[in-house]
Amino acid sequence: MLAHHVSPAIRPEDDGAADWRGALRLAWSVYWPIRLLLIAVGVLASLAALQPTPDTLGGWLQSLFITPWNQQDAPRYMSIAQTGYAIADGRSAFHPLLPLLMAGLGRLLGGQYILAGLIVNDLACVGVLATLYRLVALDYPRKIARNTLVWMLYSPVGFMLLLPYTETLALGWILLSFWFARHDRWLAAGLCGALATLAKQPAIVLLLALLVEYLASRRTPLISWRSVQVAACISLVGFGYLAFSLYRIWIVPTTFSSLGELFGALVVSPQINQLWGSRFGWQTEWLVTIVRFSLAPDTYGWYWIQMALTVAGLILFGLALRHTRRSIAVFCGAQVFLMTTIILLGDPLMSTPRRFILVFIVFIQLGIWSSASEQRHRWRFIGLAVQVLLFMGYAMGKFVP
């Protein structure tokens, strides 16, 4: 059974977490060296690609500083920001919060939508790190909270928080939702949860996680006016998700032969299969697909890195469950369950390491280990080295994060 409180060996400090100003300062001090490093790596990747030199200074700067970040899914978010959703090309599979912010800021920047996405996610990244620190410090010593924050950005998947992708915004609102719930501010928790579902669909699991948190911490009878109020606040998470689901069905008309198909379209966009050829299946099928792809003669090198990161993430997740608060364990457990039901025949582990960003207890586990290890700087260096390799592959269009 999952523990409701932290294990006896881990106790929060008497003075609690730092204030928000201190947490933001700490987050900034971790963020900016990685940001500068990855800018330099992106420039090197652009030069290594040996693309034709643009004729203008603006084009040259664009190719060095923007193009390396405009890979894989990033152009899709840019397309949504520019022209919206009313095109049946698969774009309705992407949730609207990031493209909406990119659209507003991109127009202010003269049409630089990818730059707008980078600015949005850089700000969100600092917020994620600060919120993660404060949330972890509620249950663990500050040293563990600080190391968790560092690992979030120094791990091999850390650069994905800085891409113009939706994970950063989604994680920020998810962490804030848990933070407000822990402080009995359920309206704020529900609103943050709704924003999280507008950023990325797996955030819908907050409905269950917040309910578990309330049941574990409630101070009033279950049948009471207070419980009704809290339930209404938590339901905002579902209404945010439902609003976008209805919108995408309306803008891209689809014929449904049954109520089951309609319900399925409300839960998951039908265009996901159109875009990636993915579907949902049992974990056994997921494992069989991975084994078959691993034994195929044309399996490429990036796949084995994805495999190693996936296995490491699953191990860390299993170990972290021993001392994780029940509501957070429910949320992260559901994320792992969902990611192991996605069947991709072309590359069964494509984007799987990126999905562990929402399983944030793996970084808490790394924070616990590194707090007691004299070799933590060496392990962080190794994690950062792998991150640089993966980002170089992404910037050159060879690795799908």
N, C-alpha and C positions, 0 to 999 in steps of 0.2 A: 504493500500500500504506500502511496506517495505521502511524504511527510507534509503536514500543514505548516509547520514552523521549520526554521533552519535546524541543522543537526546540533547536538550538544557541544560538538567541538568548535562550532562557529557561533559567535555572539556579536550582535551589533555594539558599537561603541556607545558609551553613556551619553555623549554629546550629540549623537545622531549624525545626519548628513550635513555637508557644507551648505551654505546658502547658495542661491542661484547665481549670484555674481561670482563667487569663488568657483563654482562648477563651470561656468562659462569661460573663466580665465584658464582653468585647467584644460578644458576642451580645446580652446584656441591654441594652447601651447603644444598639444599633441597633433592638432590638425595641420598647422601651417608648414612644418618641415616635410610632411608627406605630400602636401599639395605642391610645394616647390619641386620636390624630387620627381613627381610624376609629370609635371610640366616639362622638365628637362628630358625625361624619358620619352615623352610624346614628341618632342622636337627631334630627338635622335631617331625615333621610329619613322618620322616623316622624311628625314634626310636619307635613311636607309632604304626607303621605298623607291627612291630614284624616280619620282614622278617629274613630269615636265615642269620647269620653273615658270610660275605665273609672270605675266608681263607687268603687273602693277605691284606697288608696295603693299597695298591692301590685300591683294590676292596672295602674295608671298607670306604675309603674316597669318592670313587665314589658313594656308596650307601647313604652316608650322605649329600654330597654337590651337586651332579649332578642328581641323580635319581629323587629327588622330583620335579625337573624342567622338567624332560623328560616324560611328560604326555600328553594325548590327541593328539593334532595335532603335537606336537614337534617331535615325532619319524618319522612322514611323511616328515618333512623338512630334518631330518637327512638322511632318505633314498634317497631323491633327491640329497642331497649333496654327498652321497657316490656313487650312481649308475646312477644318471641322470633321465630323464623322459621316456625313451623308454620302459616303462612297462605299460600295460593297467590295472592298479590297482587303478585308480582314482587320481593318483598323479598329472596329468596334470591340475587338478582343482586349484593347488597351483602355484602362480606366482614365478618367478625365482630369484629375486634379493637377498632375504635372503639366499636361499640354495646355490647360487653362492658364496656369501661371506663366508658362513659356510664351503663350500668345500675348498676354498683357505686357510683360516685360520686353519681349522680343520686338514688339511694335515701338516701344519707347527707345529701343536700341537700334532703330532703323532697319529692322528685319533680321537681326542677328539672333535667330531663335535657338540655335545650339548654345551660343554664349549665354543666352538667357537661362537655358536649362542648367548649365554649369553653375551659374550664380545662384539659382534657386537651390540646387542640391548642395552647394558649398555651405550656404547658410543653414540649410536643414541638417547637414552633417555635424556642424558645431552644436546645433540644438540636440541632435540625437546623442552625441557624446556626453553633453552636460546632463541630459535627462537620465541617461543610462547610469551615470555616476550617482545621481541623487536617489534613483530607485534602488540600485544595488546596496547603497549605503544604509538603507532602511533595515536591512537584514544581515549585513556583513560588515566587518571592520573597513575603515576607509582605505587601508592599504589594498585590500581585495577589490574594492570599488574602483580605485585608481588603475590597478592592473587590468581590470576588465575593460575599462575605457581604452587603455593603450592597445590591448589585444584586438579590440574592435577594428582599429585602423591599421595595425601592424600585421594582422593575420594575412594569409594569402588572398583572401577575398576582400580585404579592406578597401582596395581601390574602387570596388563596385559601388561604394557609398558616394563616390565623387563623380560617377558617370551620370549623364542625363537620363537616368532610369528611375523607376518609381519606388524602388525598395527603400530609399532614404526617407522620402516623405512618409511612406506607409509606416516604417519603423518608428519614426519620430512621434506620430500621432498615437501609435499603439503604446509606446512607453509612457506618453503623457496620460493616456487613458488609464493605464494601471496606476500611475502616480496619483491621479485625482481619486480613483476608487479607494486607494489605500488611505486617503485623507477624508473619506466619506463625502466627497463632492461629486455626486452621481450625475448631475446634469452636465457638468464639464466632462466627466468620463464618457458619457454617452455621445456628446457632440464630437469629442476627439475620436471616438470609435467610428462615427459616421464619416468623418473626414478620412480616416484610415481606409475605409472601404471604397471611398472615391479615389484613393490612390492605388490600391491593389486588392484584388478580390479575396485572397486568403485571409484578410483582416476580418472577414465576417465571423470567424471563429471567436472573436471578442464577445459576441453575444453569450456564448456558453461560459467563457472564462470570467467575464464580469459577474455573471450570475453565481458562479462558484465562489468568487471573492465575497459577494454580498452575504451568501449563506454562511460563509465561514466567519464573517466579522460582524454580523448584524447584532444589534443591541436591543431590538424590539421583537415582539412576537411575529411569526411568519405571516399570520393573518392580521394585518394592521394597515392603517392608512399610509404609514411610512413605507411599508413594503410595496404598496401599489405605486407610490411615487417613484421609488427606485426602479421598479419594473418598467415604468413608462420611460424613464431616462435611459435604461439599458436598451430598450426597444429602438431607440434612435439609431443604433448601429445598423439594425436591419432595414430601417426606412431609408437610410442613406444608400445602401446597396440596392434596394428595390427600386428606388427612383432612377438610378442609372440603368438598371436592367430594363425597365419599361421604356426608357428613352431610346436605348439602342434597338429595341424591337420595333419601335415606332419609326425611327429614321431609316432603318434597313428592313422593309417589309418582308416577312417570311411566312410561308404557309405551313401551318401545323396540322398534322393529321389526327392528333389526340391531345388530351389535356396533359398527358405525360410529357410530350414533346414541348408543349408550351412551358410547363414547369421547368424542364431541363434548360430551356433557353433563358429563363429568368435567372437560373443559378449560374450557368456558364454560357458565354456567347457561342452560338453555333459556328461563328467564323474562326474559332480556335482550331477546329479540325481543318478548315479551309486553308488556314495560314501555315500550320505546322504539320498537319496530318496526325495530330495527337488525339488521344482518347483516354478514358479512365478504365482501369482494370484492377484485378486483385494483386496484392503484393507478390504472390507466387508468379504471376505472369510478368511482373516487373523484373523479378530476379532472373527468370528464364530468358527474357529479352536481353538482359545485360550479359548473361553467360554466352548466349549465341553471338552477340556482337563482339565480345572479347575474343572468341575463338575464330572469328572471321579473318581471312588473310589480308583484307584491306583495312583493318583497324589502324588508325593513325595515332601518332604520339600524344597529341593533346588529350585524347580520350583517357589515357592512363593517368594523366595528372588529375583529370576529373574524377576518375575512379579512386585515386588515393585520397583526394579531398573529401569525397563522399563517405568513404569508409571511416576516415578520421572524424568527420562530423557526426556520424552515427554513434561511434564509440564515445565521443565526448558527451553527446546527448544522453546516452544511457547512464554514464557516470554522474552527470549533473542532476538527474532525477532524484538521487538519494537525498539531496538537501535543498530542494527547490520548493518554494511556496506552491500550494496546490493549484491555485488559479493560473499561475504562470506555467506550471508543468502541464496543465490541461491545454493551454494555448499552444505551447511549443510542441507538445505531443501530437496535437491535431495537425500542425504544420508538417511534421515528419510523416504522419499518416498520409496526408494529401500528396506530398511529393513522391511517395513510393507507390502511388496509384496512377501516375501519369505515364502512359505507354507511348514512347516515341520509337518507331521502328528504325528510323534513319540513324539516330544517335541517342540511345536510351538515357544517357546521363547529361545531355546538353542542358545547360543552365541549372543543373542540380546544385552545384556548390553555391551559386548565388542565392538559392532558396534558403540556405542555412543562415542568411543574414537575419531573417525573421525568427529563427530558432536561437534567440539571443542568449539562452542559458549555456550554450557551448562556450561563449566568451567568458561567462562567469566562471565556468569550470577552469578555463585557461588562467583566469585571474587568480583563482584559488591555488592552483599549482605553482604559478610563477611567484606568488607571494612567499612561498616556502622554499623556493629554489635559488641556489646561488648561481645557476647557469641561465637565469631568465633573459639576460641581455643577449646571450648567444642564441637562444631560441627565437627571440624577437628578430634578430638579424637574419636568421634562416627564413622565418616567416616573411619578412620584408623582401628578401631576395627572390623567393618564389612569387611574391606579389608583383615585383618588377618584371619578371619573366612573363607572367600572365598578362600584365598590362601591355607589354611590348607586343605580344601576340594579338591582343585586342586591337591595338592602335594600327597594326599592319593588316587587319582584316582576316586573321588566321584563327583566332580563338573566339568562341561564343561564350561569354560569361553567363 
